Amino acid sequence: SKGETQERALAFAEDNNLTFPILFDVDGEVFRHYRGRGVPNLLFVDRQGVIVANHPGAVGAQDLEALIQQLVETE
């Protein structure tokens, strides 16, 4: 988003011990490809590149946990 930089995002990830891959979609190509619907937009993409969940807007910890549990159960 405006005012944010890749350096700040990487520093945040390091400060918070985040170990998952972080994508910097500078030109919005990935957002358009996966039909993003707003910012923020949470996408779960399987290993074949298929969207298995698309949640526009912010997601709280409990809702995120429930969504992940639902995806795990359907796998």
C-alpha positions in Angstrom: 0.0 0.0 0.0 1.0 3.6 -0.3 3.7 4.6 2.2 4.8 1.0 2.8 8.0 -0.4 1.4 9.3 -3.9 0.8 12.0 -3.1 3.4 9.4 -2.3 6.1 7.4 -5.4 5.3 10.5 -7.6 5.5 11.6 -5.9 8.7 8.1 -6.6 10.2 8.3 -10.2 9.1 11.7 -10.6 10.7 10.6 -8.8 13.9 7.6 -11.1 14.2 9.4 -14.3 13.2 7.2 -14.9 10.2 8.5 -17.8 8.2 6.0 -18.1 5.3 6.8 -16.8 1.8 5.9 -13.1 1.3 4.8 -12.0 -2.2 5.4 -8.4 -3.3 3.0 -7.8 -6.1 4.4 -4.5 -7.2 2.4 -4.1 -10.4 -0.8 -5.9 -9.3 -0.5 -8.7 -11.8 -1.0 -11.5 -9.2 -3.9 -9.6 -7.6 -5.6 -9.4 -11.0 -4.8 -13.0 -11.9 -6.4 -14.3 -8.8 -9.3 -11.8 -9.0 -8.6 -9.9 -5.8 -11.6 -8.1 -4.6 -10.2 -5.4 -2.3 -7.4 -4.6 0.0 -6.8 -6.4 2.2 -7.7 -9.6 0.4 -6.9 -13.1 1.9 -6.4 -15.8 -0.7 -5.6 -19.4 -0.1 -4.1 -21.0 -3.2 -3.4 -24.7 -3.5 -0.3 -26.3 -4.9 -1.9 -26.4 -8.4 -2.5 -22.6 -8.3 -6.3 -23.0 -7.7 -8.0 -20.5 -5.4 -9.6 -22.6 -2.6 -10.7 -19.6 -0.5 -11.1 -15.8 -1.2 -11.9 -13.5 1.7 -12.0 -9.8 1.0 -11.4 -7.5 3.9 -9.6 -7.9 7.2 -9.8 -11.2 9.0 -9.6 -11.6 12.8 -7.6 -14.4 14.4 -10.7 -16.5 15.3 -12.2 -16.2 11.8 -8.8 -17.0 10.3 -8.4 -20.1 12.4 -12.0 -21.2 11.5 -11.3 -20.7 7.8 -8.1 -22.7 8.0 -9.8 -25.5 9.9 -12.5 -25.6 7.4 -10.0 -25.9 4.5 -8.0 -28.6 6.3 -11.2 -30.6 6.9 -12.2 -30.5 3.2 -8.8 -31.6 2.0 
